Amino acid sequence: MAAVAAAKVVTPTGVLERAVVDVDDSTGLIVDVAATRGSVPDRLLAAGFVDIQINGIDDVDVAHASGADWDRLDALLAAQGTTTWCPTLVTAPLDSYAPRLAEIASARQRPAGRAQIAGAHLEGPFLGGAPGAHRRELIVPPDLDWIAALPSVVALTTLGPEATRAVDAVETFRAKGVVTSLGHSTATLAQATAATDAGATLVTHLFNGMGGLHHREPGLLGAALTDDRLTVSLIADLVHVHAAGIRLAFRAKGPGNVVLVTDAVAWRRGEVGGSALRMTDGAPRLEDGTLAGSALTMDRAVANVVRHCDVALEQALRAASADPARLMGLSDRGTIEVGKRADLVALDSDLRCCGTWVGGAAVRG
């Protein structure tokens, strides 16, 4: 039996002061969460972070990772408290995805004791009228046969609801158990609603890669903010979205309907999706200034929304763990309670990660 103690432990029912989380070593599951009179470290313990959009980190690009690259990614994830993630592939030729998905599937089968891969996120190539940093010439209409033949490692996709046969694509993804997100789009409200009716449940990086809100044509942004069936993801580096925009999203959607993502890229590598990038004004950008992912970590995302966006700590932590886990159907994680995986993150007084556990095994700190 392992025990992880902290001055504060965030649970679904509130924050326990001076508490211990007991873990069954054989299963990696939480068996008890209780207050203690003993000495505890001065830290806050929360559920491990779940990041559903990571293109790369630092100098390692998911689209090129192999061998020891995955070990480095594990270390970089542990350093920020992320215990579950979705390696994300940006728009590319259809025939180029198979080997990368096979590589991700292989990485997913590695031994325990490292961040768990929930599945791949295909951000493209079936995007709409706001491609952002995606190469426009590689964006294509949905190919239903290609979608139907995708391997089971694919867990999430982003597509534009205005794309040809988008509704059919959403239904095909849904039939395969793939979560569909709407993004990189200038869709009308009607098109966004039709895709939601077909089974889309998420909007990718709200405000970014989509048309603005117009009072006579609210578009995808209007659907995202007002349709309770849609969860929204946010890049909270305070570059992609102003603090006021983040505050608006949390207030409009309410608890449970916002997930934090980093949309991190291998910015030190200087390239993503075949396009050159460089760090400018706090974020990776293409040569023309277009934002191309972030250098954000999940612990900083949580700190940013708490300190600059008037979001309560417990709500911010939920947006980084319980809510993305629920969205992805991962009912075994995302909260600190008996029976759940002991995926945990310890945060110091600056809300920086100072310890990470995956299935009860310490991978940092």
N, C-alpha and C positions, 0 to 999 in steps of 0.2 A: 504494500500500500504506500503510495506517494502522497505527499501533502504540499499544497502551495498556499502560502499565507500572505495576507496583505492588510494594510490599515483600512482599506476600503475594497469591497467586492461588489461589483455591479451585477445584480440579478434581475430577472424579469419583474419581480415585485418590489424592487427598490434597492438601495445601497446598504449593504451590511457593514457595520463598523467592526474592525478587528476580527477578521473571519479567516477560516481555513477551508480550502477546497480539497477534499479527499478523492484520490483517483485510484481505481483498480488497475494495478500494473499489467495484468494479463489481458485486459480488454481496452484500456485507454479511456474508459468511461468514468464520469463523475459519479461517485457513490454517496457523497454527503457534502453539504455546504452549511457551515454553522459558525456562530460566533465563538470566540475563544478568549480566555483570560491570559493566555501566554503571550510571549513577545512576538511581534509581527513586524515585517519590513515596512518602512514608510513608503508605500506605493499603492497605486490603484490597480486592481485586477479586473479585467473585462474579457468578454469573449473574443477569441482571435478574429482578426479582420478577414473579410471575404471580398476580394477585389475581382470584379468580373470583366475588367478591361485593362489588360497589360500587354502592350506590344513589345516591350523590352524594358530593361532597366540598366542605367549607367552605360556600359559598353556592350551589353549582350542583347542582341535582337532575337526575338522568338522565331522569326522567319528564317534565321540562319543558325539557330542553336543546335549543338550536338555534343555528345560526350560530356566533358567537364563543364561545359557552359551551363548545363542544368544544375550542377552543384553550386556554381557561382550564383545563379538565379535563386536557389534555395537560401543561400546565405544572405543575399540582398533582401529577400522577402522577410526572412526572420528578423533582420535588423529593423524593420518597420512594423512588425507585429502581424504580418499577413500570413494566415495559416491555410487559406483556400484561395485558389485563383483560377482565372480563365486566360490561358495564353491566347493572344488575339492576333489574327492575321488580317492585314489590310487588303484592299482591292488588288487583284493580280489576275493573270490569265487563268481560265477555268482549269486547264490541264496542268497547272503548276501546284495545285492545292494538295493532291494525293500524297506526295512524298512528305510534305510538311505535316499533314495530319497524321501520317504513319509515325513520324518522329515524335509528335506530341503524345500519341497513344502509347508509344514505347516508354516515354518519360513518365507517363501516368502510372505505369506498372512497377516503378522502382520501389524498393523496400520502404517501409514506414519510417517515421522520424524526420520527415521533411514536409514542406508545404504541399497540401493535397491539390491536385489538378482536378477541378470540377468538370472540365471539358473545354474544348476549343470554342472561341468566339470568332465567327466569321463576320468581320466588319466590311461588308461588300462581298462580291462585286456588284450586287443588285441595288445600287444606290439611286438616289433621285437628283434633284436639281441643285443641291448644295454640296458638292463633293469635297470642299475644303482642301486638305492636303492629298486626297486620293487622286490618282492619275485618271483624269477624265476619259482618256482614250481606252481605258481598260474596263470602264463601267458598262455593263451589258444588261439586257432584260433578263428576268428570271428564267432559268432553264429548268423546267419541272422534272425532267428525267434525271438531270444532274443532281438536283436536290434529293430526289427519291433514292439515289444511289449513294448518298453520303454515308460515311462510316459513323458508328455510334459514338465516337469520341466528340463529335460536334454537339455542343450543348446550347449554344446561343448564336443568333445571327442578327445583324442589323441590315435593314433594307428600306428603300424609299417607297412609301405607300402610293406614290404616283407612277411607279414603274409599271410597264405593261404586264398584265396578269399578276399584279402584286397580291390580290386577294387569294388567287389560286396558290401562289407561293406560300403565303402565310398558312393556308390550310394544309399544304403539303409538309411544311416544317412542323406544324402542330401534330400531324399524324405520326411523325417520327419522334415526338417528344422533345423537339428543339424549341426553346424559348425564342420568340420573335420580338425584336425591338425595332422601333421606327426611328429613322434618322437620316442625316445627310439629305435633307428633303426640303422642297418648296411646295409640298402637297397642300391641297385645299383642306378645309375642315371636313368636307364630305369624304374625301379620299382617306384621310386619317381615320375617320370614324368607321369607314368600310373595312379597313384593315384591322381595326380593333374588334369589330363585330366578328371578323374571321378568326380571331384568336391572339392578336398581338397584345402583349401585356406590359411593355416597357418602351420608354423613349430614351434614345442614346444621347448622352451629354447635352442635357437641356440647354437651350439658347444657342449652343454652338452647332454649326452645320445645319441650320434650318432658317426658314424665312421668319421675319419679324411678326409681331402681333399687330394686325390691322383691325380696326373696330368693325369693318364690314366684311372682312375675310380673315377670321382668326387663324386659319391654317393649322399646321401641326402643333405650333406652340399653344394655340388656344385649346386644342384638344388635350394636349399634355397637362395643362393647368386645370382643366375643368372636368375631365372624364375620370371618374373614380376607378375605372378599370385599369387605368394606366399608371404604373409606377414610373418615376423619372430618375435618371442618373445625372450626377453633377460632378464636374471637375472643379474642386474647391481649392485651386491654387491662387485665387484672387487675381489671376491674369485672364483666364478664360471667361470668367464671369465676375462682375463687380459684386462686392459684398451685399449691396442692396438687392441684386438679382437673386443671390443665394437665399437671402432672407425671405424674399417674395416666394420662392419655390417651396421652402419649408412651410410657410404660412398657408399657401394655397393648397398644398397637397396634404398637409397634416401628418401626424406620426404614422409611420408604416409605409409611406408611399414615396420616399426619397431614398436613393442609395448613392453612396459616395463611391466614385471610381477615380483612379489616378490617371488613366489613359497614358500611362508612362511609356516612353520610348527610349531606345538606346541612344540618347542624345550625344554621348561622348563618341559614338561610332561615326556620327556625322552623316547618317543616311537612314532613311526609312522608306520602305515601299519603292525603292529604286530612285528616290528623289533626295538630293542633298539637303541637309539642314544644318542650322547653327543656332546657338543660344543667343537670343536677343531679348532684352527687356524682361528677363525672368522666365522665358519659355523657349522651347525649341521652335524654330520657324523655317519655312522654306526660304529660298533666296529672295522671293518677292514679298516676304513678310507674313505670309499665311501661317497661322498657328498649325503646328504639326505634332500634336501630343504634348506631353508635359514631362517635367523632371520631378514631379510631385511624389511624395511617399504618403502612405495612408495615415500614419500617425500625425503628419503635418496637416493633412486634410481635416482630420478631426479637430485639431487645435485651431485651425483657421475658422471653421464654422462656429466654434464655441466663442472664440475671442473677438472675432470681427463681424459676426453675422447674427448675434443674439440668439443662438440656438443652444438649448440646454444640453449639458454634457451627456446625460443619459440618452437624449434623442440623437445626438451626433454619433454616439457609440452604436446605437441601434442601426443607424443608417450605414454603418461600416461593417456590420456583422449580421444581426438577426434578419434584417430586411432583405439584403441580397441573398442570404441563405434561403429564406422563404421563397423568394422569387425563383430561385433555381431548383426548388424542390428538395433542398438539403435539410430535411427535418431532423437530422441527427446532430446538428451543430448550430452555432450562432448565438447561443445563450448559455449562461452558467446555471445549470440546474441538474438535478439527479437524472441520470440516464443519458445525458448528452455527452458527446465527445469532449474530452478535456483539451480543447483547443483554446489557448489562453494567451492574453497579452498583458504585461505589466507596464504601466505608464508612470513616469515620475511627475514631479510637480509642474514641469513644463509641458506635460502631455507628450513626452518623448518616450519611445519604446525602450524599456530597460530589461525586458525579459519576454521570451516567447516559448510556448509549449505546444507541441502537436501531439494529440493523443496522449497527453500527460508527460511526454518526453521533452525535456528541456533542449531547445535548439538555439537559444540565446540567453545569456545572463546566468 
